[in-house]
Amino acid sequence: MSIKRVFQKHIAERAGVHVTTVSLALRDDPSLPKSTRERIQNLAKEMGYHPDPMLSALTVYRRNAQRPHHQGTLAWLNATKRDTVAYGDSFRSYRRGAEARCAELGYVLEEFRLDDLPLARLARILQARNITGVLLPPQPRRLSHLNFDWNSFSAVSFGFTLARPRLHLVTNAQYQSTRTAVRAMRSCGYRRIGFATTYDNELRTDQNLSSGYLAEQRLGKKAKIPVFVYNDVKETLRKTFLKGFSKWISVHKPDAILAFDDEIPQSLERLGISADTCGYASMSLPQPGGPFAGIYQNDEKIGRTAVDFLVDMIHRGERGVPQIPLRILVEGTWINGPSLPRSMSKISKSDKKEPT
């Protein structure tokens, strides 16, 4: 039989199965036995089958145009301990965005805590419930490893804290966000801009924040200020930290500091340094419109983007650890605030220029 183009119905006829079985096999759907999937996939390759891009586009259009109905459940694998709930709260915006996008697409996002049961048993439970999509929020420990049956699941992680396996990830464009922040601070008139961060954040962000700051320093014409890197501040070591921080300020005399950690504005206040003397901008604003200037990382958009990519993976039948992991970066937004007084005066000047 001479066929100009091979369709799934032709594969079904040769394989002696229903065309739905062929569709499931080509998506590598785990509801079919592995031997059946491999047999049909090999047959499709032998017959020269290629997906029709126009038909795929039409399928996506129809799916998006239809009113959402229940498509299934996605798993939110929470690795935080129950006695460290506060840590998980810092990523609630990711989950809020993910849940909103799931509802729009007809999915339910269900949380599973990794300290509730062994990973092998959790994998079996997800398989039994036909949950094939997994979202992994940032891990409580930097450079974490998770020994899990990834071959049965489509998975997307948030940020760089999961070192192994290397999955597709979604996060803020931290390098670009830092450069955006430094440029915004310069445009407000700040010239001696310092950057402060913890050793832990350096590892958790793959050094993207400090790299963006140093890149801007290389392009600047003013004196360079070294990055102030410190350990997470414990109450017993606060005096030692304040001494080192005060010395860094005294030596380098920054007129503004960009930082990721809330410890910096609190320490400026403890040292009696006002915003007029040394301004402050945050690399991780919890929301726009607060007391601080800085970068709003658009965390809810990051959560929504992760769901979009994960659902596409499920539809493509892409499971397991990818050979080439992708990094999807969401741009941050600069927000002026009272902690940078010159940014507020800039807003006032621009308001005066507006026509009445």
N, C-alpha and C positions, 0 to 999 in steps of 0.2 A: 504494500500500500504506500503510495506516494503522498506525503503530507508536507505542504509548504511550511506550515508553522505547527509546532507541537503544542497542544492544549492539555489541560489536566484530564479531560475526558478520554483523550487518547492513551494517557498513562494508565488510567483506571481500566480501560478495556484490556490492555496488555497484561496488567497485574491481576485482573480478575477481582477487582474490589470496587466499591462505590467511589464516586468522585469526591465525596466528603472525606473519605479515608485518605485519598491522595492529598487533599488540601491540608489535612492535619499532619500528615507525614512530612510534607515539604516545609511546614512550620516547626517541625521537630517537636510536636506536641507530646508531652509525656503520658497522655491518656492512652496512646497506642504503645504496644510492646516495642522495645528497641529493635528487635529483629525485623518487624514489619516496617518501621520507619526507615531503617537502613536499606532494606530491599527496594522500597519504592524510590528512595532518594537515588540509589545507584541506577535504577531503571530510568529515572528521569534524566540523569546525566548521560546515560547511554543513548537515549532517544533525542538528545539535544534540546531539552526543554529549557526555556528562559522565561521568567515572569514578564508579563506585559506591563510596561510602566504606565500606560494610559489607563489600563484596567485597575492597577493598584491605586492610582490617583483618584479614580472614580469611587473606589471602595472607601478610601479615606474621606472623600467629600460626603458620601452618603452617611458614613458613621458619624461625622461631625455635625451634619445637618439634622439628623434625627434627634428626637427628644431622648435624653439619657435614660437608659433603663439599667437594671442591675447587671453589671459586667463581671463582677467578681470581687475578691478581697485582695488587698495588698498588705504585706507585713511590714511593720515598723519595728525593727529589732533594736531594742533599747539595752545598751550594755552597762548603764549606770546601776550602782547598787541602790537598794531601797533606802538606805540610810544616807544617801547623797542626792536626794531628790532636787535640791537646790541647783545642782550642776545641770541636771536635765532641763530645768526651767530656763536656763540661759539659751536653749535652742528651741524654745516653744514656738518662735516665729516660723522656723522651718516647718514644723509640724502643722501649724495653723494654715500656712500656704498650701502644704501638701494635702491636707484634709479638704480644703476648699476646692482644689483642682480635682481631687478624686470625686467629689460630689458632682461636679460638672460633667465628668466623664462616665459616671455611673458606677464608680468603685467605692468600696468601703475601706478605710485605712484602720487596721487593727494592730494594737501594740502587743508585742511579745517581749518579755524581759529575759535576758540571757542568764540571770542568776536564779530563775525559777526552775530550770530543768537542764539536763545535759544537752549539748548542741546536737548530738546524733539523734536524740529523741525528738528535739524540736524540729529537725529536718523531716523526720517521719510524720510528725503531726501536720506540718504544712503540706506535705505531699498527699496525705490522706484527705485533707480538706481542699485539695486542688488549688492551693495558693502558690503561684509560681513567681510572683513579683515581690522583691525585697528592697526596702529602703534602710540604709544604715546611717543614723545620725552620727555626729562626731563622737569618737571613742573617749572615755574618761582618761585613758592612759595614752600618751603620745606613742607613736610608732607601734601600734597594737598589731597582733596577729590573731586571726580567727580561723580555726580548723573546722570547716563546715563543708557540707556536701553541695558545693557551688554548682556542680554540673546539672543539677535538677532545677536551677532557679535563674531568673533574670535579676540582676542586682545592680544598684547604684548607691554609692556612698557620698556622704557630705564631707568636704574638706580633705585634709592630708593626714589625718591621725591614724588611718588604717594603712599600715605599711605592707602587710601581706594578708590576703592576696591583693594584687593591684587591680582594682575594679574601675569601671568608668566612674567618674566623680563630678559633682557639681559644687561650686563654691563661689564666693565673691572674687572678683578680679583684684586680688589684694595688692599685687605689684602696681597695677595701674591706679588703684584707689589711693595708694600712698602718694604717688606722683601727683594725682589730682589734688590731694589735700595740701601738699607743699606748695603747689602753684597757686592755689586759692589763698593760702596764707600770705604768700608773697604779694599777690594782687591787693591784699588789704594793707600792705605797707610793712609787714614783718620781714626782717632781713636776717636775723640770727636765729634760725629755727633749729631747735634741738629735737632729737627723737629718743624716746625711752621705751624699753620693752623688756620682758622677762626671758630667761633662758627657755622656759617651757613654751612660751608663745613663739619663739624663734623656731622650735622644732615642729610645733603644731601647725604653723603656717608655711612650712617649707622655706622659711627665711624670705618670703615674698615681701613682707612689710619693710624690713630693714633694707632689702635690695632696692626697692623703689625709692626709699629715702636717699640711699647712697648714690643712686643714679642721678637724682636731682642735684645732689651736692656736687657731683662732677661737672654738671652743666652750669652751676652757679658761679658767680664772680667773687662772692664774699668769702670770708674766712670759713674754713670747714670746722664743724663741730662733731666730735666722735659720738657714736651711738652709746647711750647709757644703758647697759644691759645688767640686769640684776635678778636675783632669785626671788621667787614668790615670798612676799613679806609675811613673816610670822610675828605675832605680838611680842614674843620673847626677843626677837632680833630687830625690832622697829628702830631702836636708837642707833644701832649700827647702820641700818639702811638710810635713815635720815642724815646721818653724818656724811655718808658717801654721796648721797644725792645733793646735799647742801654744798659739798666741795665741788662737785661737777658744775653746779650752777655758778658758784663763785669764780671758778677758773674760766669757764667758757661764756658766761654772761648771755644766755639765750634771752631773746625778747618774746619768744613763744615756744611751747613744747608740744609736740605731737606724740601721742602715746596710745596704746591699746588697753592698758590696765587702769582701773579706777583708782589705784593707789597713788598715781601722780597728782591729780587735782587735790586729793585729800592731804597729801604731803606738802603741797604748795601752801595750803591753808594752815597746816601745823607750823610751817616755817615763817608764817606771817607775810608771805609774798602775794601781793594782790594781782588781779588780772591786768591792771594797768601797768604793772612792772613786768610781769611775765604772763602772757596769755597761754591758753591751753586749748587743744583740739583733740577730739577722740577719734580713733580709727574704727570704733564700733558703737555708734549711737543706738540705744535701744529703740528710739523713735524720734522723728523730727519734732522740733518745737520745744525741746527741753532747755535746761540751763547751759548746755554745752554746744559749742560749734564742733563740726567734724564730719565724718563720713557715715552716712546711713547705708548699710550694706545691702539693703533691699532683701532681707532674709525671707520674707514671704514669697517674693518672686523666685528666690532660689529653691524653695520648697515646691512651688508650682512647676518650675522647670524640671526638677528631678522626676516628678510624676509623669510629665509629658514624655521625657526620654525613656523612662521605665516602661510605660505603656507601649511605646513604639517598639522597644526591645521584645516585649511579649508578643506583639503582633508579627514581628519578624522571626519569631522562634529563636532569638539569640539568647543562649543560656551559657552558664559557666564563666570561667575567668577569661576575659578577652586577651587575645594575643597582643593587641595594641590598644591599651587603655586610652580613652578619650577624657580630656578635661574640658568641662563646659564652664565658662567664667561669666558671671553676671556683674555688670558694671555697678559700682556704688554711686551714691549721690551726695554731693557736698552740701552741707547745711550751715549757714551762719548762726552764731549764737552769742550770748552775753559773755561767755568765757574768753572770747576774742573781741574785746571792746572795739577794736578798729574795724572789724567786720560789720558791727552794728552801725557805726558811724558811716560806713560806706553805703549801707542800706538807706540811712537817713538822707544822705546826699543824693542818692538816685531817686528817692521819693520826691525831693524838692525839684528835681529836673523834670518830673512828669508834668505835662500840660494840665491845666485846670479846666 
